[in-house]
Amino acid sequence: MGAAVVLPFLLGLERYLRRKPIDFRPFIIISVGSCALILGILDFARELTDAQINIDPGRVLQGVITGIGFLGAGAMFRKGSFVQGAGSAASIWVAGAIGLVCGMGEVWLAACLTVIVLGVLVFSGPFTDDYDAGHLDDS
């Protein structure tokens, strides 16, 4: 659970420091909630003694990732010819994935995912800060 707090906090902090539409709190909340869901279902599946009940953790993964996609969609908005908030929306989705992966005990994978996404967010800043698709020269 600790990694599910710290790793997405780094992504949210980058969004916050660059004054993007979403601060760091949803990243942590989404990740911890995702982590708790997968921990709970994995624990429940292990302790289940009734052979007639089949628990599929993959369905939990599918539901969480789909639901987080709707949250991310709410972070995007159109401003003229440019859609803003796509980076934050994608980061929110990844925060859910980080939480799920941490809940499965694969903290190393969650850390790798965090480093990659954080690197993309930080190092792409100079290229995307002033980007406006409506002012591209087609020649």
N, C-alpha and C positions, 0 to 999 in steps of 0.2 A: 504493500500500500504506500510505503514511503516513496518508492520510485514513481508510482502513479501520481504523486503530488509534485515531486521535484522536477521530473523531466518535462511535463507539459507546462509547468510554471515558466521554464526557460523560453518556450515558444510564445506563451502569452506575454511574458515580459518584453520580448522583442517587439511584439505587436503594440504593446502599451507605450514603449519608449519611442516608437516611430509614429505615435498618435494615430493609429489605425482604428477602425470603427469598434473594435472589441478590446477590452482590457484583459488582464491575465486571469481573472476569476473564473470565467466559464471554462477555460482550458482545464483548470484544476478540478472543477466540479464535474465536468464531463468525464475526465479520465478516472477520477476516484469512483464515480458511479459505475462506469464500465468495469473497472477492476472488481468492485464489490459484486456486481452481477455475475461475472464469470467465476470468481472465487466461490460464491454461493452455489451456483449450479454445479460446479465441479465437486464441491464438498457434498452436496446433496446426492449427486450421482454415485459417489464413493460409498456413502453410508446407506444407500437404498438397499433394502433386503428383499423387496418384492420383485421376483423375476418377471412378473407380468407388466411392470412399468418400465418403459424404455425412455431414458433421458438422453437427448441429443444436444450437447453443448454447442454444436455448430449452428443450431437454430437460434440460440441466444446471441451468438456472434452476428449472425445475419440480421436479427432484429435490432440490435444495438447500432450497428453500422448504418442500417437504413434510416433509423430514427435520427441519428446524428446528422445524416445528410440533409434532413429537413431543417435542423437547426442552422446548419451552415448556409443553406439557401436564404435564410432570413438575414444573414450578415451581408449579403450582396445587394447592391442597388445600382441603378443606372443613373449616370450623370452625363447628359448629352449623348455622345457617341461612345462613351466608355463605361464599362461595368466596373464598379469599385467594390472592394471587399472580397474578391475572389481568393486572395492570399489568406485572409483571415478565415474564410469559409473552409478552405482546404486544410488550414491548420487546426481548426476545430474538429474536423473529421479525423485528422491524424491523432489528436489528443484522445479521442475515443479508442482508436486502434492501440495507442500506447497503453491506455488503461487495461484493455483486454489482454494484450500481450504480457503486461506485468502480472495480471491475475492468473495467467497460465504459467507463471514462474520463469518466463523468458526475459528477465530484466536486461540481459546483454543485448537482445534484439530490440527492445524498447529504447535502450541507450543509443544504439546505432541509428535507429529511425529518428530519434531526437536530433542527433548530431547532423544527419543529412538534411533534414527539413530546416533546422536552424541555420545551417550553412547556406541553403538556398535562399532563405528569407533575408539573411544579413548581407550576403554578397550580391544579391540581385537588386538591392536597394538603389544603388546609383543608376541602374539601367531602367528601373521602373518608376521612380519617383515622379518624373515629369512626363511619363508616357501618356500620350493621348492618341488613340487610334484614328480620330477624326482629322489629325494633322499630318498624317504620313504622306510623303511624296511618292507617287506611283511611278515616277519616271526613272 
